[in-house]
Amino acid sequence: MNFSSKLLENAVFEFSKLPGIGQKTALRLVLHLLDQDKADVERFSTSVNKLRNEIQHCRTCLNISDHTLCDICASHKRNHQTICVVEDTRDVMAIENTNQYNGVYHVLGGLISPMDGIGPTDLEIDSLIARIRAGEVKEVIFALSATMEGDTTIFYLHKKLKDFNISISIIARGIAFGGELEYVDEITLGRSITTRIPYENTLAK
């Protein structure tokens, strides 16, 4: 793609680094910004800078937050005895949108994937165990994607948690194998949370 301006080219190059954004889409976005008032573009730039420089992770659940303790963990209306274990913030948002869950979360920050060089020590597993060891937790729900990586992670976590005096469950598999939570419709995801089953029931006898 030929550019009439190096500044334009640089901006297009940066936008094209975003997931799902090719050069043509990046060019449309950059040209759109050039058509906006300077004040609007400055607000856009400021919001991105503040996002990158000021965003935090909740000290308890590791979810993305504006504060050291996220609104969910800080709420007295939530059931802090139930922890829903998810891969990342997108899954927290997906489950929250169902309005079918009133517990708290634990964000692993990924899934075990030897092919990608991601092992248990790369995830927030020790912090999950520490929360359970504190004694308040009564149930842990595994809400991970129905993929090989998700199942591997669940199996590993179950081995780590099975000796604690807690209930361990898994969301009902109304979700097709290979499906990721963020793409599941709210009704199906909500139903899979409310009809969760003991994880032991899914293991081969």
C-alpha positions in Angstrom: 0.0 0.0 0.0 1.4 3.4 -1.0 1.0 6.3 1.3 1.2 10.0 0.6 2.4 10.7 4.1 4.8 9.0 6.4 2.7 10.1 9.4 -0.3 8.5 7.8 1.7 5.3 7.1 2.9 5.1 10.7 -0.6 5.5 12.1 -2.0 2.9 9.8 0.9 0.5 10.8 0.0 0.9 14.5 -3.7 0.4 14.0 -3.1 -2.7 11.9 -1.4 -4.3 14.9 -4.9 -4.6 16.6 -6.6 -8.0 16.4 -8.7 -8.4 13.3 -7.6 -5.1 11.8 -6.0 -5.3 8.4 -4.3 -2.5 6.6 -7.5 -1.4 4.7 -9.5 -1.2 7.9 -6.7 0.5 9.7 -6.6 3.1 6.9 -10.3 3.7 7.2 -10.0 4.2 10.9 -7.0 6.6 10.6 -8.8 8.7 7.9 -11.9 8.8 10.1 -9.8 10.3 12.9 -8.4 12.9 10.6 -12.0 14.0 9.8 -12.8 14.5 13.5 -12.3 17.6 15.6 -8.9 17.9 17.3 -10.6 17.8 20.7 -12.3 14.5 19.9 -9.0 12.9 18.8 -7.3 14.3 21.9 -10.0 12.7 24.1 -9.5 9.4 22.2 -5.7 9.6 22.7 -6.0 10.6 26.3 -8.4 7.7 27.1 -6.0 5.2 25.5 -3.1 6.6 27.4 -5.0 6.6 30.7 -6.1 3.0 30.1 -2.5 1.8 29.5 -0.9 3.8 32.4 -3.6 3.7 35.1 -5.4 0.4 34.7 -4.9 -2.1 37.6 -5.7 -5.7 38.4 -7.8 -6.4 41.4 -5.6 -7.7 44.3 -8.1 -10.4 45.0 -9.5 -11.8 41.8 -7.0 -10.4 39.3 -9.8 -8.9 37.1 -9.1 -5.6 35.3 -10.1 -2.7 37.6 -9.8 1.0 38.2 -8.9 0.3 41.8 -6.8 -2.1 43.8 -10.0 -3.9 44.7 -12.6 -4.4 41.9 -16.3 -3.5 42.4 -17.3 -7.2 42.4 -14.9 -8.2 45.2 -15.7 -5.0 47.1 -19.5 -5.6 47.0 -21.2 -6.9 50.2 -24.1 -8.1 48.0 -22.0 -10.8 46.3 -21.6 -14.3 47.6 -17.9 -14.5 48.5 -18.2 -18.2 49.3 -18.4 -19.1 45.6 -15.6 -18.5 43.2 -16.0 -18.8 39.4 -12.7 -19.5 37.8 -12.3 -17.9 34.3 -9.6 -17.4 31.8 -9.7 -13.6 31.4 -11.7 -10.4 31.9 -13.7 -11.1 28.7 -15.2 -14.1 30.4 -16.1 -12.2 33.5 -17.9 -9.7 31.4 -19.7 -12.5 29.5 -20.9 -14.1 32.7 -21.9 -10.8 34.3 -24.1 -10.0 31.3 -26.2 -13.2 32.0 -27.3 -11.8 35.4 -27.4 -15.4 36.6 -24.3 -15.4 38.9 -23.9 -13.6 42.2 -20.6 -15.0 43.4 -17.1 -13.7 42.8 -14.4 -14.5 40.3 -10.8 -15.6 39.9 -9.0 -14.7 36.6 -6.3 -17.2 35.7 -4.8 -15.0 33.0 -4.7 -17.8 30.4 -5.0 -21.5 30.0 -2.4 -24.3 30.3 -1.1 -24.8 26.7 2.2 -26.7 26.4 2.2 -26.1 22.6 2.4 -22.3 23.4 4.8 -22.7 26.2 2.2 -21.8 28.9 2.4 -23.9 32.0 0.7 -23.8 35.4 3.3 -21.5 36.9 2.4 -18.9 34.2 -1.1 -18.7 35.5 -2.7 -17.3 38.7 -3.1 -20.7 40.3 -1.2 -20.2 43.5 -3.3 -17.1 44.3 -6.4 -19.1 43.8 -5.2 -21.8 46.2 -4.3 -19.1 48.7 -7.9 -17.8 48.6 -9.3 -21.2 49.2 -6.8 -21.9 52.0 -8.1 -18.8 53.8 -11.2 -20.8 54.5 -14.2 -18.7 53.4 -14.7 -20.4 50.0 -17.3 -23.2 49.8 -17.6 -23.8 46.1 -15.3 -23.3 43.1 -16.9 -23.3 39.6 -14.8 -23.9 36.6 -16.0 -21.7 33.7 -13.3 -22.3 31.1 -13.7 -22.6 27.4 -14.7 -26.0 26.0 -11.3 -26.6 24.3 -8.4 -29.0 24.9 -6.5 -26.2 26.7 -9.6 -25.5 28.9 -10.1 -29.1 29.8 -6.4 -29.6 30.6 -6.5 -26.6 32.9 -9.6 -27.8 34.6 -8.1 -31.3 35.2 -4.9 -29.7 36.6 -6.9 -27.4 38.9 -9.1 -30.3 40.2 -6.0 -32.2 41.2 -4.8 -29.2 43.1 -8.1 -28.4 44.8 -9.7 -31.9 45.4 -8.3 -32.3 48.9 -9.9 -29.0 50.2 -13.3 -29.2 51.9 -15.1 -27.4 49.0 -17.5 -28.3 46.3 -16.0 -28.3 42.8 -18.3 -27.9 39.9 -18.1 -27.2 36.2 -20.5 -25.2 34.0 -22.9 -27.5 32.0 -21.7 -28.2 28.6 -24.4 -26.7 26.5 -21.4 -25.0 24.9 -20.0 -26.8 21.9 -16.5 -28.2 22.1 -14.0 -25.6 20.9 -16.4 -22.8 22.0 -15.1 -19.8 23.9 -17.3 -18.2 26.6 -17.1 -14.7 25.1 -18.9 -15.9 22.0 -21.6 -17.9 23.7 -25.1 -16.3 23.8 -26.2 -15.0 27.2 -29.1 -17.4 27.6 -27.0 -20.5 26.9 -24.1 -19.2 29.1 -26.5 -18.2 31.9 -28.2 -21.7 31.8 -24.8 -23.4 31.9 -23.9 -21.5 35.1 -27.2 -22.3 36.9 -27.2 -26.0 35.8 -23.5 -26.6 36.7 -22.6 -30.1 37.8 -20.0 -31.6 40.1 -16.7 -32.0 38.2 -16.3 -35.5 39.5 -19.4 -36.5 37.5 -17.5 -35.7 34.3 -14.6 -37.9 34.9 -14.3 -41.3 33.4 -14.9 -44.1 35.9 
